[in-house]
C-alpha cells in the first residue's frame, strides 16, 4: 500500500486491496488508533494504517491532523 500525493491538483490516492480511493487532500483525516498505536488514514470512506512519516507528509500537504498523543503506561 502506497499513498500518492499530487500537490498540483491537491489530491491524494491510496490503493487498498484492489480498490483505489481518491480524495482532495483537505478532506483526508489522520487519526490515532490507540490499540495498535499507529496513525490511521481516513480517505473517501475507507481507513488504513499508515506509517508516521506518511502521515506527516499528508499533514504537511494539507490533510487534517486529528491525532491523539498517547502516553506510555508505566
N, C-alpha and C positions, 0 to 999 in steps of 0.2 A: 504494500500500500504506500502510495506516494502522493503527497499534496502538491498540486501545481498552482502557483500564484502568478496571475497575469496583471501586473501593475498598470499596464497600458489601458486595459479595459476595466480594471478594478474588480476582477472576478477571480474566483479560485475553484478548483475542482479536485475531487478525490474519487478513486475507484475502490469500491468496497464489494468484494466478491466479483461479480461480473457487471455491476451497475455503476455508472458514473453519476456522481452527484455534483451539481454546479450551483454556485450562488454568488451574488455580489459579496465582496469581502466584508462590507459594512453590516451584512446580515448574518455573518458567521459568528458563532459564540464559542468561547473556550471556557470550560468549567473544570472543576476538580472532581475526580472520582475518589472519594475518601477510602473506599475499601481496598483499592489497589494502589492508591497514592500516585495516580497518573493524571495527566491532563486529558480532557475529553473534548473532542471537536464535534460541534453540532452544526450540520450543514444540510440544507434542503430536506429536512425531515429525518435525517439519519444521524447517528452518533458513532464515533470511533475513537479509540485511544490514540494519542499521538505523543511522540517524544517531546520533551521540554523545549528543545531547540526549534522544532517545527512550530510549536505553539507560540514561541517568541517571534518567529518570522511572520506568522499570521497576524499577531497583535500589532507588530510594527507596521504591517501593511494596511491595518485598519479594522481588524476583527475585534469584537467585543471581548474584553478581558473580564470574565466573571469568575475567576479562580478564587479559591479559598486558601488561606495559609493554614497548613496542617502542622500542629505542634507534636513533636515526637513524645511518645509515652516514656516515662522513666521505668 
